Amino acid sequence: MAPLNESLATTIDAIETKPIAVPKLKPRLQENCFNLSQGILRAKHSSPILSDVPQNLTFTPFATPSSTDAPFQTILRVQANAHKGGFLGFTKDSPSDLLTNSLGRFEDREFLSVFRFKMWWSTAWIGQSGSDLQAETQWVMLKVPEIDSYVAIIPIIEGSFRAALHPGENGNVLISVESGSTQVKESSFKAIAYVHVCDNPYNLMREAFSALRVHMNTFKLLEEKKLPTIVDKFGWCTWDACYLTVDPATVWTGVKEFEDGGVCPKFVIIDDGWQSISFDGGEPGKDAENLVLGGEQMTARLHSFKECKKFRNYKGGSFIESDASHFDPHKPKMIIYKATERIQAIIEKQKLVREFGEHDLPELDEKIKKFSEELNAMFDGEQESLVSEDVSGSGMEAFTRDLRSRFKNLDGIYVWHALCGAWNGVRPETLTHLESKVVPFDISPGLDASMTDLAVDRIVEAGIGLVHPSKAHEFYDSMHSYLASVGVTGAKIDVFQTLESVAEEHGGRVELAKTYYDGLTKSMVKNFNGTEIIASMQQCNEFFFLATKQISIGRVGDDFWWQDPHGDPQGVYWLQGLHMIHCSYNSLWMGQMIQPDWDMFQSDHVCAEYHAASRAISGGPVYLSDHLGEGSHNFELIKKLAFFDGTVPRCIHYALPTRDSLFKNPLFDKESILKIFNFNKFGGVIGAFNCQGAGWSPKEHRFKGYKECYMSVSGTIHVSDIEWDQNPEAERSEVIYSGDYLVYKNQSEEILFMNSKSDAMEITLKPSSFDLFSFVPVTELGSSGVRFAPLGLINMFNCVGTVQEMEVNGGNSILIDVKGEGSFMAYSSSAPEKCYVGDKEAEFKWEEETGKLSFYVPWVEEAGGISRLSFTF
């Protein structure tokens, strides 16, 4: 492969942001809020934040660096809050690649934290002592009621070392600092953790990560970056639909089924299964075939950047006339079930061999052979049908062209790949120009207390075919430029954290990550518009501090699990609440740098409505992974999420847990509801979810069901649960608000009024259930005195998100632009004299008792689905 071409270098030079000199402003002499003295760290003269602080620990007040590429306004904001934060460091007697030191201890103080429960995934944890922390904690937020404030402790990166927090004995908080290479050692650190204090927990996170952005200069905040085009779109991902059996027919059929149902996806993600991979010992350039279930592919390596045989065999025009009518949509599910039967028989045999030493098991051997033969027979002749008399090209390029030609609504076509190519990297024998070699996968000791993970086990088994860091630019550009040339518009990149375990010969995990992420960023700018990358399996502080200069969206939860892979039948329920917790609390920190993506789900799942409600107000894209075939799609539900044109009424921020949820355990405390809030242009929304019934077991190092907690719980909802000051855009409007809010309860369709002085409403939620509460400021129309509040289309989960514009004309009329089709509802204290939809007078219904004003709004295709509503009083 030739070196990076001249045009790429020119593009990179054009987009790289140059550091600027920090403005020398006259400093406001404010004493730093923190004080470390006589072994006690205090904030604002509070009771001890940390006591018994060791003598080798240092505190250094925050100081703005001499140069940074941060925006000027960010620098000013950070300088204004500089007195609120500072850095912790320590010195050891001898250098090492792995050092652990106490930061001090705390007890009887509530905290919220996030820790890595797997190499790739993080979740929330609460407690009251440093000993309650979990291993690999990414940050901890302490509640400090004596000064009505909150303190964050955030382990960061210094030099070539990355840090995480761990529990110690007797309330101690330990910080573990590692390079990931025995060749990279250090003994002294000045700024390996950051502490910050603030009277608002949401401002705390924003201020802290803004300070780190300026200090580290290795990442960018979300507010600095453009979002990918898919963020406000509806999409479909192939993973749960067909796993590794994905091929042109499944993709085509999947998109067609959604179109037939009335909502055609705006984007598709062709997940794992499309790549050219092979196993060690097999013919290097020959694709592994007939793979079905996740796990089977995890010891394979990438041998070519081009698509595998299933997609290479596609002939241009093959499906244009036939619409892939030859394909049986139930076949992927049948193959998956047969492969599952086979793997269950293999597991049963392995268990008998392991526990009883039995090797002579003819009945099981025969069963495995039978299932294997039946499975292979299902694949026979699959590709033979891809023929066309008028062939117009072939392979992925022809397929993406035909797909767009047939489905005019489809814009984005993403494909999956692992950070290192495939799960186990690349095959050195085939991609020789990348100077790759297979290196052992050495897991950090910090992950010893993490959850057992099949992916990690399989990667350890085979090692990673690692592209030499000097070739990282070429690696990503070669892969992505090919994909872009064949009509692929973006990538879902998985398995990000592999680099931390293969860095021995490459300067350690931080330096290796910097090199790889630099190459990825440059390729992303050149080939995918600088935005079209979804990051996944990336929930470690290294990723956020080193990889997010360009990446602006990423997963904030573990995978959607439609059932428990470990066999608990109740997992079909409790795993869904777990997913809500992951996404909600991770958004507190990840949302500072990326747009939170809550992952796909299936619309026919038993908890589909529960998932749909959360996605509707998450602020991110909405995409499904429905199986194919009749009965696999709940279009009534889908149409509550997405418009006919494949767009969604997206909230304008990202969902966050409410303040009264921050230090609670909504998973297994038998009393707490998870509440999340978000904003629309003309209001706010609260989602309430009963997530009780499961949680992390520190002793077993895994998530498990807690049946005794799977119960109804009660709580309250109030307009003040929405942190209105977190989104200034939500308050910008040309209308004059009266101070009252109209509240719409999604499940009962009731409306009521509330203001800051109102009593909270009490709610009770059954297990695995939810409710949504939309809040709209009430507008008073000048001389007429009419009070009015638009809810939008109430057939949509995020109904207020359908309201695009609102304008008061004089004292007796109001104009509203609303997108979508369905039942429009508003509160009006008086019946309007006239109501128009476009230029046609509408027949409306007005209830004098409740003030509900409602009528039907059609989809206006020529206006992009937007209707102009006018009301005269």
TIGUGU-104291 format. One record per residue (C-alpha): x, y, z. Coordinates in steps of 0.25 Angstrom, whole numbers, padded with zeros to 4 digits, always signed. Last residue first. Layout:
REM TIGUGU-104291
XYZ ...
END
This chain:
REM TIGUGU-104291
-0237+0136+0079 -0230+0132+0066 -0221+0119+0064 -0212+0116+0053 -0205+0103+0050 -0194+0102+0040 -0191+0087+0036 -0178+0081+0035 -0176+0067+0028 -0165+0071+0019 -0173+0082+0013 -0176+0075+0000 -0180+0063+0008 -0190+0069+0017 -0194+0058+0027 -0208+0061+0033 -0212+0068+0046 -0224+0063+0053 -0231+0071+0064 -0229+0075+0079 -0232+0086+0089 -0232+0081+0104 -0237+0092+0113 -0240+0082+0124 -0255+0085+0127 -0257+0093+0114 -0253+0082+0105 -0249+0087+0091 -0250+0078+0079 -0245+0083+0066 -0250+0083+0051 -0239+0090+0044 -0240+0101+0034 -0231+0099+0022 -0220+0108+0018 -0209+0101+0026 -0216+0094+0037 -0226+0105+0042 -0233+0108+0055 -0244+0118+0057 -0251+0125+0068 -0242+0118+0078 -0248+0111+0090 -0243+0118+0103 -0233+0114+0114 -0225+0106+0103 -0217+0094+0105 -0211+0087+0093 -0213+0074+0086 -0210+0070+0072 -0214+0056+0068 -0206+0050+0056 -0196+0053+0045 -0183+0059+0047 -0176+0072+0049 -0182+0084+0056 -0181+0099+0052 -0189+0107+0062 -0196+0121+0060 -0203+0129+0071 -0214+0139+0070 -0221+0149+0080 -0212+0158+0086 -0203+0162+0074 -0196+0150+0067 -0190+0139+0076 -0180+0130+0070 -0177+0116+0072 -0167+0107+0064 -0164+0092+0062 -0174+0086+0072 -0172+0071+0069 -0162+0070+0081 -0174+0073+0090 -0179+0059+0087 -0167+0051+0091 -0175+0038+0091 -0182+0042+0078 -0197+0040+0077 -0198+0053+0086 -0195+0061+0074 -0191+0075+0080 -0193+0078+0094 -0196+0093+0091 -0199+0102+0103 -0209+0114+0103 -0215+0124+0113 -0224+0134+0107 -0223+0148+0113 -0229+0154+0100 -0220+0166+0102 -0207+0159+0103 -0207+0144+0099 -0202+0137+0112 -0193+0125+0109 -0192+0113+0118 -0178+0107+0119 -0179+0092+0114 -0175+0080+0122 -0176+0066+0117 -0177+0054+0127 -0173+0040+0122 -0177+0028+0129 -0170+0014+0132 -0172-0001+0134 -0162-0012+0137 -0168-0015+0150 -0181-0006+0153 -0179+0009+0155 -0185+0017+0166 -0187+0032+0164 -0188+0044+0174 -0190+0058+0168 -0181+0069+0175 -0188+0080+0182 -0188+0093+0174 -0178+0105+0177 -0169+0103+0165 -0181+0103+0156 -0191+0092+0152 -0203+0090+0143 -0210+0077+0140 -0212+0068+0127 -0216+0054+0126 -0213+0045+0115 -0212+0033+0124 -0199+0027+0120 -0193+0040+0114 -0196+0049+0126 -0196+0063+0121 -0192+0075+0130 -0195+0089+0126 -0186+0099+0133 -0188+0112+0140 -0179+0123+0141 -0187+0132+0131 -0177+0130+0119 -0176+0141+0109 -0174+0136+0095 -0161+0139+0086 -0154+0128+0092 -0140+0125+0098 -0142+0116+0111 -0139+0103+0105 -0127+0109+0098 -0121+0111+0112 -0120+0096+0115 -0115+0093+0128 -0122+0104+0135 -0135+0097+0134 -0131+0085+0143 -0144+0077+0141 -0148+0072+0155 -0153+0086+0158 -0165+0082+0150 -0169+0072+0160 -0170+0056+0159 -0171+0048+0172 -0168+0033+0175 -0174+0019+0177 -0168+0005+0174 -0175-0007+0169 -0166-0020+0171 -0155-0028+0165 -0146-0026+0178 -0148-0040+0184 -0144-0045+0170 -0130-0039+0171 -0125-0043+0157 -0110-0043+0155 -0099-0034+0150 -0085-0040+0152 -0073-0039+0161 -0078-0050+0170 -0075-0042+0183 -0077-0028+0178 -0091-0033+0172 -0096-0023+0162 -0111-0021+0160 -0124-0027+0158 -0139-0025+0161 -0143-0011+0161 -0142-0002+0148 -0156+0005+0150 -0155+0016+0140 -0159+0031+0140 -0156+0039+0128 -0157+0054+0130 -0159+0064+0119 -0156+0079+0116 -0162+0090+0108 -0162+0098+0095 -0149+0094+0088 -0149+0081+0095 -0141+0078+0108 -0137+0065+0115 -0140+0058+0129 -0137+0045+0135 -0144+0038+0147 -0140+0025+0152 -0150+0020+0163 -0145+0017+0176 -0151+0008+0187 -0147-0007+0187 -0132-0003+0188 -0129-0012+0176 -0127-0005+0163 -0131+0009+0166 -0119+0011+0175 -0120+0026+0180 -0109+0036+0180 -0112+0043+0167 -0127+0040+0166 -0132+0053+0174 -0124+0061+0164 -0130+0056+0152 -0123+0046+0143 -0118+0052+0130 -0124+0051+0116 -0116+0058+0105 -0120+0072+0099 -0129+0076+0088 -0139+0065+0089 -0141+0058+0076 -0154+0057+0069 -0149+0046+0059 -0146+0045+0044 -0149+0033+0036 -0158+0041+0026 -0171+0035+0032 -0167+0040+0046 -0161+0032+0056 -0163+0028+0071 -0178+0027+0073 -0178+0021+0059 -0169+0010+0064 -0179+0005+0074 -0191+0004+0064 -0181-0003+0055 -0177-0014+0065 -0168-0022+0056 -0164-0037+0057 -0178-0042+0054 -0176-0045+0039 -0161-0047+0036 -0148-0041+0039 -0142-0039+0053 -0143-0025+0059 -0130-0018+0062 -0135-0004+0064 -0130+0010+0063 -0133+0023+0070 -0122+0034+0069 -0119+0042+0082 -0126+0052+0091 -0130+0041+0101 -0145+0045+0101 -0150+0035+0090 -0139+0025+0094 -0145+0024+0108 -0159+0022+0103 -0155+0012+0093 -0148+0003+0103 -0160+0002+0112 -0169+0000+0100 -0160-0011+0095 -0160-0019+0109 -0166-0032+0103 -0158-0030+0091 -0165-0028+0078 -0159-0014+0075 -0145-0019+0077 -0134-0010+0083 -0122-0002+0078 -0112+0006+0086 -0114+0018+0096 -0105+0027+0088 -0099+0039+0097 -0094+0050+0089 -0079+0051+0092 -0070+0059+0101 -0077+0065+0113 -0088+0054+0110 -0078+0043+0115 -0078+0049+0129 -0093+0050+0133 -0097+0041+0121 -0091+0029+0128 -0102+0031+0139 -0114+0030+0129 -0108+0019+0120 -0104+0009+0130 -0116+0011+0138 -0126+0009+0126 -0118-0004+0122 -0120-0010+0136 -0135-0008+0135 -0135-0016+0122 -0126-0027+0128 -0137-0029+0138 -0148-0033+0129 -0142-0043+0119 -0133-0047+0131 -0145-0053+0138 -0141-0066+0130 -0127-0066+0136 -0119-0074+0126 -0105-0068+0126 -0108-0061+0112 -0120-0053+0119 -0130-0049+0108 -0132-0038+0099 -0119-0032+0103 -0117-0018+0098 -0101-0016+0098 -0095-0009+0110 -0098+0006+0111 -0093+0020+0107 -0090+0017+0093 -0083+0027+0085 -0084+0040+0077 -0075+0052+0075 -0062+0046+0070 -0053+0057+0065 -0044+0061+0077 -0050+0049+0085 -0040+0039+0085 -0030+0043+0096 -0037+0047+0108 -0050+0040+0105 -0043+0027+0101 -0034+0027+0112 -0045+0029+0122 -0051+0015+0119 -0065+0013+0112 -0060+0009+0098 -0068-0003+0095 -0075+0005+0084 -0071+0018+0076 -0081+0022+0065 -0073+0029+0054 -0079+0038+0043 -0074+0052+0048 -0061+0056+0041 -0068+0055+0027 -0065+0040+0027 -0053+0039+0018 -0044+0050+0020 -0048+0054+0034 -0050+0040+0039 -0036+0036+0033 -0029+0047+0041 -0036+0044+0054 -0033+0029+0052 -0018+0032+0050 -0018+0041+0063 -0026+0030+0070 -0015+0020+0067 -0004+0028+0071 -0010+0034+0084 -0014+0020+0088 +0000+0014+0086 +0005+0025+0095 -0005+0023+0106 -0004+0008+0106 +0011+0007+0107 +0023+0011+0099 +0020+0001+0087 +0026-0012+0091 +0017-0015+0103 +0005-0008+0097 -0004-0020+0094 -0014-0019+0106 -0018-0005+0106 -0020-0005+0091 -0032-0015+0092 -0040-0004+0099 -0047+0000+0086 -0054-0013+0083 -0065-0007+0073 -0065+0004+0062 -0078+0007+0056 -0074+0012+0043 -0079+0023+0033 -0083+0026+0019 -0081+0013+0011 -0083+0015-0004 -0072+0007-0010 -0062+0018-0010 -0065+0021+0005 -0061+0007+0009 -0048+0007+0001 -0044+0020+0007 -0048+0015+0021 -0039+0003+0020 -0027+0009+0014 -0029+0022+0022 -0030+0014+0035 -0017+0005+0033 -0009+0016+0026 -0011+0025+0038 -0008+0013+0048 +0005+0009+0040 +0015+0015+0050 +0007+0008+0061 +0010-0006+0055 -0003-0013+0052 -0006-0022+0063 -0011-0037+0060 -0016-0038+0074 -0015-0050+0083 -0022-0064+0080 -0027-0069+0094 -0026-0055+0100 -0036-0050+0089 -0045-0062+0092 -0045-0059+0107 -0047-0044+0106 -0059-0046+0097 -0065-0057+0106 -0065-0047+0118 -0064-0051+0132 -0068-0038+0140 -0057-0029+0146 -0049-0031+0159 -0036-0035+0152 -0038-0023+0143 -0028-0014+0150 -0018-0025+0148 -0018-0020+0133 -0020-0031+0123 -0008-0036+0114 -0013-0039+0100 -0001-0046+0094 +0004-0040+0080 +0002-0045+0066 +0010-0037+0056 +0006-0025+0047 +0016-0018+0038 +0004-0011+0030 +0010-0015+0017 +0008-0029+0019 -0007-0029+0020 -0008-0044+0016 +0002-0052+0025 +0001-0042+0036 -0014-0045+0038 -0021-0034+0044 -0027-0031+0058 -0033-0041+0067 -0047-0036+0067 -0046-0030+0053 -0038-0018+0049 -0031-0013+0061 -0042-0003+0065 -0053-0014+0061 -0061-0012+0049 -0076-0010+0046 -0082-0003+0034 -0090+0009+0032 -0100+0012+0021 -0106+0026+0023 -0117+0032+0014 -0128+0023+0011 -0141+0030+0007 -0140+0026-0007 -0140+0012-0004 -0138+0005-0018 -0127+0013-0023 -0121+0014-0010 -0120-0001-0008 -0116-0002-0023 -0104+0007-0021 -0100+0000-0007 -0101-0013-0014 -0093-0009-0026 -0082-0004-0018 -0082-0015-0008 -0079-0026-0019 -0083-0025-0033 -0084-0016-0045 -0096-0014-0054 -0100-0028-0059 -0112-0028-0068 -0116-0043-0067 -0115-0043-0052 -0111-0054-0043 -0110-0054-0028 -0118-0067-0026 -0105-0076-0025 -0101-0069-0012 -0110-0078-0003 -0106-0091-0010 -0103-0098+0003 -0105-0090+0016 -0116-0097+0022 -0109-0110+0019 -0097-0106+0027 -0107-0104+0039 -0113-0118+0037 -0099-0124+0037 -0094-0117+0049 -0107-0121+0057 -0105-0135+0053 -0090-0135+0057 -0093-0129+0070 -0104-0139+0073 -0095-0151+0069 -0084-0146+0078 -0095-0144+0089 -0099-0158+0088 -0085-0164+0087 -0080-0157+0099 -0066-0164+0102 -0059-0153+0108 -0064-0153+0123 -0055-0145+0133 -0067-0143+0142 -0067-0128+0143 -0059-0123+0131 -0063-0134+0122 -0077-0133+0125 -0077-0118+0124 -0070-0118+0111 -0081-0128+0106 -0092-0119+0110 -0085-0107+0104 -0084-0114+0091 -0099-0118+0091 -0103-0103+0094 -0094-0099+0083 -0102-0108+0073 -0115-0104+0078 -0111-0089+0077 -0106-0091+0063 -0120-0097+0059 -0127-0085+0066 -0118-0075+0058 -0121-0082+0045 -0136-0082+0047 -0135-0067+0051 -0127-0064+0038 -0137-0072+0030 -0150-0066+0034 -0148-0055+0023 -0148-0066+0012 -0141-0059+0001 -0146-0061-0014 -0154-0048-0013 -0141-0040-0013 -0148-0028-0018 -0149-0036-0031 -0147-0024-0040 -0136-0017-0033 -0130-0029-0026 -0120-0034-0035 -0117-0020-0041 -0102-0021-0039 -0097-0035-0035 -0095-0038-0021 -0084-0049-0020 -0074-0039-0013 -0085-0038-0002 -0085-0052+0002 -0071-0054-0001 -0066-0044+0009 -0064-0029+0007 -0051-0023+0004 -0041-0018+0014 -0034-0032+0013 -0029-0042+0023 -0036-0038+0036 -0034-0047+0047 -0042-0058+0054 -0042-0062+0069 -0055-0055+0072 -0063-0060+0060 -0070-0071+0067 -0073-0062+0079 -0085-0056+0073 -0093-0066+0066 -0094-0070+0052 -0082-0073+0044 -0084-0081+0031 -0071-0077+0025 -0057-0072+0028 -0052-0065+0016 -0040-0070+0009 -0027-0061+0008 -0019-0067+0019 -0023-0082+0017 -0026-0087+0030 -0017-0089+0042 -0020-0076+0048 -0034-0072+0045 -0040-0064+0034 -0047-0051+0032 -0053-0043+0020 -0063-0034+0026 -0078-0034+0025 -0082-0042+0038 -0081-0031+0049 -0092-0020+0047 -0097-0014+0034 -0103-0002+0041 -0115+0004+0033 -0119+0019+0032 -0131+0027+0029 -0140+0015+0032 -0153+0014+0024 -0166+0016+0033 -0179+0011+0027 -0179-0004+0030 -0175-0007+0016 -0163+0002+0017 -0159-0005+0030 -0160-0019+0023 -0152-0013+0011 -0141-0009+0020 -0140-0023+0026 -0141-0030+0012 -0130-0022+0006 -0121-0025+0018 -0124-0039+0019 -0122-0041+0004 -0109-0034+0004 -0103-0043+0015 -0103-0044+0030 -0101-0058+0035 -0092-0052+0046 -0103-0048+0055 -0117-0048+0048 -0126-0038+0054 -0119-0036+0067 -0107-0030+0058 -0114-0024+0046 -0116-0010+0051 -0128-0002+0046 -0129+0013+0047 -0138+0026+0050 -0131+0039+0049 -0127+0051+0058 -0113+0047+0061 -0111+0040+0047 -0104+0052+0041 -0093+0052+0051 -0091+0063+0061 -0082+0074+0059 -0072+0077+0070 -0068+0088+0080 -0080+0086+0089 -0077+0071+0091 -0063+0075+0098 -0050+0073+0091 -0039+0063+0094 -0024+0064+0096 -0022+0078+0101 -0019+0072+0115 -0021+0085+0123 -0032+0092+0114 -0040+0079+0113 -0038+0076+0128 -0044+0089+0132 -0056+0087+0123 -0057+0073+0129 -0058+0079+0143 -0067+0091+0139 -0077+0082+0132 -0077+0071+0143 -0079+0081+0154 -0089+0089+0146 -0098+0076+0147 -0095+0074+0162 -0098+0088+0165 -0091+0095+0177 -0077+0092+0171 -0064+0086+0175 -0053+0080+0167 -0042+0070+0168 -0033+0065+0157 -0024+0052+0158 -0011+0049+0152 -0005+0063+0153 +0008+0064+0159 +0013+0050+0158 +0026+0043+0162 +0032+0029+0161 +0032+0026+0146 +0033+0014+0138 +0031+0010+0123 +0038-0003+0119 +0029-0011+0127 +0018-0006+0118 +0003-0003+0121 +0007+0010+0127 +0000+0009+0140 -0006+0017+0151 -0015+0012+0162 -0021+0022+0172 -0026+0016+0185 -0038+0022+0193 -0037+0018+0208 -0049+0015+0216 -0043+0005+0225 -0037-0004+0214 -0036+0001+0200 -0045+0002+0188 -0040+0006+0174 -0038+0018+0166 -0033+0019+0152 -0020+0025+0145 -0013+0026+0132 +0002+0027+0130 +0010+0032+0118 +0010+0047+0123 -0001+0049+0132 -0015+0043+0129 -0027+0045+0138 -0033+0040+0151 -0045+0049+0154 -0050+0053+0168 -0062+0061+0168 -0067+0069+0180 -0082+0074+0182 -0087+0085+0190 -0097+0090+0200 -0085+0094+0209 -0089+0084+0220 -0096+0075+0210 -0084+0070+0203 -0088+0059+0194 -0076+0053+0187 -0075+0050+0172 -0066+0039+0168 -0059+0036+0155 -0054+0025+0146 -0054+0014+0156 -0046+0002+0152 -0049-0006+0164 -0062-0003+0172 -0063+0008+0183 -0070+0003+0196 -0056+0004+0203 -0055+0019+0200 -0068+0020+0209 -0083+0024+0207 -0087+0016+0195 -0092+0017+0180 -0089+0010+0167 -0092+0014+0153 -0087+0006+0140 -0076+0004+0131 -0073-0005+0119 -0061-0009+0110 -0052-0016+0119 -0064-0021+0128 -0070-0015+0140 -0062-0002+0138 -0067+0008+0149 -0075+0020+0151 -0077+0027+0164 -0088+0034+0173 -0084+0037+0187 -0091+0039+0200 -0081+0042+0212 -0081+0033+0224 -0066+0030+0222 -0054+0036+0215 -0040+0032+0213 -0027+0037+0207 -0022+0038+0193 -0015+0024+0195 -0004+0020+0185 -0003+0009+0175 +0008+0008+0164 +0009+0000+0152 +0020+0003+0141 +0030+0005+0153 +0040+0015+0158 +0045+0015+0172 +0043+0023+0185 +0029+0027+0181 +0024+0042+0178 +0009+0046+0178 +0000+0055+0171 -0014+0062+0173 -0018+0073+0164 -0027+0085+0166 -0041+0091+0165 -0051+0102+0169 -0041+0114+0168 -0040+0112+0153 -0055+0114+0151 -0054+0128+0144 -0041+0122+0136 -0049+0110+0131 -0060+0119+0126 -0050+0129+0119 -0043+0117+0113 -0056+0111+0108 -0060+0124+0102 -0047+0125+0094 -0048+0111+0088 -0038+0101+0093 -0026+0099+0085 -0017+0101+0097 -0005+0109+0101 +0001+0114+0114 -0006+0105+0122 -0018+0110+0131 -0014+0108+0146 -0022+0098+0155 -0017+0098+0169 -0006+0087+0173 -0009+0077+0183 +0002+0067+0188 +0002+0053+0193 +0015+0047+0199 +0010+0050+0213 -0002+0041+0212 -0016+0047+0214 -0022+0042+0227 -0034+0049+0223 -0041+0052+0210 -0053+0062+0208 -0051+0066+0223 -0062+0075+0228 -0063+0087+0220 -0054+0099+0219 -0058+0102+0205 -0053+0088+0201 -0044+0081+0211 -0032+0071+0209 -0027+0066+0222 -0013+0060+0225 -0008+0072+0233 -0012+0082+0222 -0018+0080+0208 -0027+0092+0205 -0037+0093+0193 -0046+0105+0190 -0034+0112+0184 -0033+0127+0189 -0038+0136+0179 -0030+0147+0173 -0037+0151+0160 -0026+0150+0150 -0024+0162+0140 -0025+0154+0127 -0013+0149+0119 -0020+0141+0108 -0016+0127+0106 -0007+0126+0094 -0013+0118+0083 -0011+0103+0079 -0013+0100+0065 -0026+0093+0061 -0023+0082+0050 -0033+0083+0039 -0026+0089+0028 -0013+0081+0031 -0021+0068+0030 -0027+0071+0017 -0014+0075+0011 -0008+0062+0016 -0020+0054+0011 -0018+0061-0003 -0003+0057-0003 -0006+0042-0002 -0003+0034+0011 +0008+0024+0007 +0005+0014-0004 +0000+0000+0000 
END
